[in-house]
């Protein structure tokens, strides 16, 4: 029996069990979920309130984590409006009055285009891997929960964000946001997982504010291409103002 046990241990050593993904791995998944070295996409945002429903169609370009350009295609009265992020700077452009507005860090958590996504949600000014401390949360069958708390001097107003991942495909399923009072204030749900340009991604994101009954904002990726030919010179205020 002792001989058999020694043999079994030696055999298992040749085939070690797969290691669990690290906390840093989950942060990288979130940072790179809709980004490659560069991306180009078409998205539709639907804003629903108890009083009206509004739909925006937009084009988006990204280069790494530092550059993002978004331009509205419809509705007609808002066509040409957009946002630009370069490094730590962000601008919004209002075509009707030809005004370029610089967004300070204090406004990154403000609503983008009147919906429930913030400026930071759209252009991703913060990085999950670099700007948050992470730890594992309570385990659920088939799920992994990671709790993120912003590091000091990071311009994020949430006290923590809890992200649930599907163990089967490694993709996020929900993100719950908590305010400074540790109260849950909004939930982001990922759905409609599809293969897009060789990647498996959730193509629909729905943001539900907890305290606003009958209100939500849905963001749908209609097209998305990874690793397209883009350079930093593409991401300028001139491009934002004049169009593509």
N, C-alpha and C positions, 0 to 999 in steps of 0.2 A: 504494500500500500504506500509506503514511504517512497519507494522507487517510482511508482506511478505518479505520485504528486509532484516529484521533482521533474519528471518528464513533462507533465502537463504545464507546469510553470515555464519551463524552457520553451515549449511549443508556443504558448501564448505570447511569449516575449518576441517571437519572430513576427507576430501579427498583432501589433498593439491596437487597441480600440481607437476609433477616431477621436481626436481632441475636440472639445466643445469650442464653438466660436468665442473669441475674446470680446470684451466689452468694446474695445476699439473697432472691432470688425462691424458691430452693429452701427456705430457712429459713421463709419465709412459707407455702409449701405445707404443710410439716410442722406449723406452728403452727395452721393453719386447716383442716387436712384434715377433722376431725370437729367443727369449731366454726364457727358463723356469729356474728352479733351475739349470738345465743342459740340453744340447741338443746335438744331433748327427745328421749330415746331409750330403747329397751329392748334390753338386751344379755344374752347368755348366756355365762358363763365356765365352761369345763370344765378341771379340774385333773387331770392324769394322772400317776400315780407307779407304780413297780413293784408297789406293794402295794394301791392303791385308785384309784378314779376318783370325782371329786366334781363336781357341777354346781350352779352358782349362777345364778339369774336376777335381774336388777336393773333398776331405772329410774335414769336419769341426766339431770340438767339442768345446763346451763352458760350462763354469761353472759360473753362475751368470753373473755379468757385468765385472768381473776382470780377467777372464781367457779365452783365445781363442787359439786353435791350428788348423792350416790349413795345409793340405798336398796335393800336386798335384798328380793326378793319371795318367794324360795324358796331352799333348802328351808325347811320350816315352822319348824324349831327355830332358824333364823337370820333368819327374817323380821323386818324392822324394824331390823336392824343397818345401819350405813351410815357414810359419810364426808362431811365438809364442808370445802371450802376457800374462804376469804375472803382475798383479797390474799395475804399471805405466811404466813397462819396456816392450820393444818389440825387437824381433830378427827376421831376415830373414836368411834362410839357402839355400845355393846353393850346391846341391849334387855333380855336376860335378867336382867342384874344392874343395869340402869338406870344405866350408868356412861358418862360422857363423858370421853374421853381426848384431851388435847391432844398433837399429834405435833410434837416439836421438829425443827428442820432436820436434825439428825444422824440422824433415823430416816426421812427421806424415801426413802432407798434400801432400806428394809426391805420385806419381803414384804407384799403386800396380800391379806388373807383366806387366807393359806397357799399362794398360788400363786406363779408365777414372775414376775408383774408386780409392780413396786414401788409404794409410795404415790405416788411422783412420776409413774410411768407412768400411773396412773389419773387423778389430778387435775391433772397437768401443772403442777407448781410452777415449772419452768424453761421458758424460751423459747428456741427454736432461733435466732431472729433476734437476740435481745438478750444471751443468756448464753453463747454459743459463738463462737469464732473459726473461720472456715470456709476451706477451700481445696479445689481440685479434686484428686481422686485419679487413679489409673491408669484410663485410658479402656478401655471394652469396647465391642464392636460393639452399637449400639442402646441403650447404657446410659451414664449419667453417674454417676460416683462423687464424693460430697462428703465430706470428712473434717472432722469437728467436734471441736474441743478446748475444754473449758470454760475460761472466763475466770477470772482470779484472784478469790477471795472468793465464787465460786459454789458452792453446796452440792451438787456432783455428784462422785461418787467415780470415775467412769470417766475414764481418761486420754484416751481418744478414742472417737468413735462414727463408723463409716463407713456412710454411707447410699447405696444404689444406687437410681437413678431410671430409669424406662422413658422413653426419648426420645419414644416414640410418644404416650403420654398424659400424660407429665409426673408420673406418680404414683410413690411409692416402692415398691420390690419387697422389699428387705431392709435391715435395720439390724444391724450387727455391733458389739458392745460389747467394749471392751478395758479390762483392769484396770490398776492402777498399775505392774505389771510388763510392760505392753504385750502381755499374753496375751489372746487372744479367749476370753471367758467365756460369752457368750450371743448368740443370733441371733434377731431378730424377723423373721418372714416375713409379708408382706402378700399376700392372695389374694382370690379371688371378687369381682373388680371388677364393680360394678353401678351403675346410675343410681338414686340415692336422693334423692327430693324435689328433683329437678332437678340434682343433682350426681353426678359419676362418682367413686366412692370404692371402695377395697378394703373389703369388708364382714367379712372374717375376718383376725384377727391371731393368729399363733402364736408363742409365745416358747419357745425351746429352750435350756436351760442346757447348755453344752458338756460339763461334767464330771459331769453327773448322767444316767447312762444310763437310758433308759426313762421319763424325766420331761419333761413339757411342759405348757404352759397355753395354751388356745385361747380367744380372745375374739371373739364373733360379734355383729354389729349386726343385730338382728331388725327394729327400726324406728328411724328417725331423721328428725326434722323440724328444719329450720333456720329461724332468725329468728322464733321463737315469742314470745308476749307474756310476758316475764319482767322483773322488776325486782330491784335489789340486795336489797330487803327480803325477797325470797323465800329468800335464802341466809342463814339464821340457825341458831344452835344449837337454838333452840326448834323450828324445823321439823325439824331432824335428830332431835331427841329424841321429838317427838310424832307424827311422820309427816306425810304430805302430805294 
